[in-house]
Amino acid sequence: MAEKEVMEKLKEIVSQREERFYLSGGEVFVWWGVLSLLAHNIYNLLLPNIFVWIGMIVLGNAGMIAYIAIAFKGGYKTFWGKMLGEFWGFLTILLVFVFYVFPFVLKLYPPMAIYPLILFCLAVGMYVSGLIAQSIAFKVGGIIFLVSSVLLAYNTTWFFWIYNAGTFFGLVIPGIWSRYEKRK
């Protein structure tokens, strides 16, 4: 390849990366935040069945697969994008243990401790995502989840409202905020 061809190829790769950066962002967090709020409210107000949460996970992952197939068709993954995907994949598996295996199968803690632990895991996930993506919105989301987790551990009688507020202000709002940040 001639030097000019190499430079053109590099420009094309950088351009694709920038397009991909603007294509993806907070909509993933908005998607999971809305699904989590729906599942939490359906579970606590209408149908207290574990299949509500399982349905949310299946629907959420199906939506993510469809989103990835559409948004990233024929493209490449960046190193940090791949690391972030693997991190959240691991965190999802971890949440299954926090939500089901430890409290119900192994009986390590009472079910009421599930919500603060979930919010704490999400705090770590959002803050790490903010560090990797260099997003203030995601870091703020992580801090909101941490505060919500502490408040919920302190006052479990308000779990319904604190969990909803933590999820809305920790996932949905930072997701919308990050989309706005990227369009500036």
C-alpha positions in Angstrom: 0.0 0.0 0.0 1.2 3.4 -0.8 1.5 6.0 1.9 -1.5 7.9 0.5 -3.7 4.8 0.6 -2.6 4.1 4.2 -3.5 7.6 5.3 -6.9 7.3 3.6 -7.6 4.0 5.3 -6.6 5.5 8.7 -8.9 8.5 8.1 -11.8 6.1 7.2 -11.2 4.1 10.4 -11.1 7.2 12.6 -14.3 8.5 10.8 -16.1 5.1 11.5 -15.0 5.2 15.1 -16.4 8.8 15.5 -19.7 7.7 13.8 -19.9 4.7 16.1 -19.2 6.9 19.2 -22.2 9.1 18.3 -24.4 6.1 17.4 -24.1 4.5 20.8 -24.2 5.8 24.3 -26.9 6.4 26.8 -29.7 4.6 25.0 -28.5 1.3 26.5 -28.9 2.7 30.0 -32.3 4.2 29.2 -33.4 0.8 27.8 -32.2 -1.1 30.9 -33.5 1.6 33.3 -37.0 1.5 31.8 -37.1 -2.3 31.8 -35.9 -2.4 35.4 -38.5 0.1 36.5 -41.3 -1.8 34.7 -40.2 -5.1 36.2 -39.8 -3.7 39.7 -43.3 -2.1 39.6 -45.0 -5.1 38.0 -43.4 -7.4 40.5 -44.3 -5.2 43.5 -47.7 -4.0 42.5 -49.2 -6.6 40.2 -47.5 -9.9 39.9 -44.9 -10.9 42.6 -43.3 -13.7 40.6 -39.7 -14.4 39.8 -40.6 -14.8 36.1 -41.2 -11.0 35.9 -37.5 -10.4 36.5 -36.5 -13.3 34.3 -38.7 -11.9 31.5 -37.0 -8.5 32.0 -33.5 -10.1 31.6 -34.6 -12.1 28.5 -36.3 -9.1 26.9 -33.4 -6.8 27.8 -30.8 -9.1 26.3 -32.9 -9.7 23.2 -33.2 -5.9 22.8 -29.5 -5.5 23.2 -28.7 -8.1 20.6 -31.0 -6.4 18.1 -29.6 -3.0 18.9 -26.0 -4.3 18.4 -26.9 -6.0 15.2 -28.5 -2.8 13.8 -26.2 -0.1 15.2 -22.9 -1.9 14.6 -23.5 -3.9 11.4 -20.3 -4.6 9.5 -18.2 -2.7 11.9 -15.6 -3.3 14.5 -15.5 -3.0 18.3 -13.1 -0.8 20.0 -11.0 -2.2 22.9 -12.8 -0.1 25.5 -16.2 -0.9 24.0 -15.4 -4.6 24.2 -14.1 -4.3 27.8 -17.2 -2.4 28.8 -19.5 -5.0 27.2 -17.6 -7.8 29.0 -17.8 -5.9 32.3 -21.5 -5.4 32.1 -21.9 -9.1 31.1 -20.1 -10.2 34.2 -22.1 -7.7 36.3 -25.3 -9.2 35.0 -24.2 -12.7 36.1 -23.1 -11.3 39.4 -26.6 -9.7 39.9 -28.2 -13.2 39.3 -26.3 -14.4 42.4 -27.1 -11.3 44.4 -30.8 -11.4 43.4 -31.5 -15.1 43.6 -28.7 -17.5 44.5 -27.4 -15.9 47.7 -30.7 -15.0 49.4 -33.0 -17.8 48.2 -30.8 -20.8 47.4 -28.0 -20.4 49.9 -30.0 -18.2 52.4 -27.0 -15.9 53.1 -29.1 -12.8 53.7 -32.8 -11.9 53.9 -34.5 -11.0 50.7 -34.9 -7.3 51.8 -31.1 -6.9 51.4 -31.4 -7.6 47.7 -32.4 -4.1 46.7 -29.6 -2.2 48.3 -27.1 -4.8 46.9 -28.5 -4.4 43.4 -28.2 -0.6 43.6 -24.7 -1.0 45.0 -23.7 -3.3 42.0 -25.3 -0.8 39.6 -23.3 2.1 41.3 -20.1 0.3 40.6 -21.2 -0.5 37.0 -22.2 3.1 36.2 -19.2 4.6 37.7 -16.8 2.3 35.9 -18.7 3.0 32.7 -18.3 6.7 33.3 -14.5 6.2 33.8 -14.1 4.2 30.7 -16.4 6.3 28.5 -15.2 9.5 30.1 -18.8 10.5 30.8 -19.8 12.7 33.6 -23.4 11.6 33.2 -22.5 8.0 33.9 -20.3 8.9 36.9 -23.2 10.9 38.4 -25.4 7.9 37.8 -23.0 5.8 39.8 -23.0 8.3 42.6 -26.8 8.4 42.6 -26.9 4.6 42.8 -24.5 4.6 45.7 -26.5 7.2 47.6 -29.7 5.2 46.9 -28.1 2.0 48.0 -27.1 3.6 51.3 -30.5 5.2 51.9 -32.2 1.9 51.1 -30.0 -0.1 53.5 -30.7 2.5 56.1 -34.5 2.7 55.6 -36.0 -0.4 54.0 -39.5 0.7 54.6 -39.2 3.1 51.6 -37.6 0.5 49.3 -40.3 0.9 46.6 -39.7 4.7 46.2 -36.0 4.7 46.8 -35.4 1.9 44.2 -37.6 3.6 41.6 -35.9 7.0 42.2 -32.4 5.5 42.2 -33.1 3.6 39.0 -34.7 6.5 37.2 -32.0 9.1 38.3 -29.2 6.6 38.1 -29.9 5.0 34.7 -32.6 6.7 32.7 -31.6 10.4 33.3 -27.8 9.7 32.8 -28.6 7.8 29.6 -30.6 10.8 28.2 -28.0 13.2 29.5 -25.2 11.3 27.7 -27.0 11.4 24.4 -27.3 15.2 24.8 -23.6 15.4 25.7 -22.6 13.6 22.5 -24.6 15.8 20.2 -22.9 19.0 21.5 
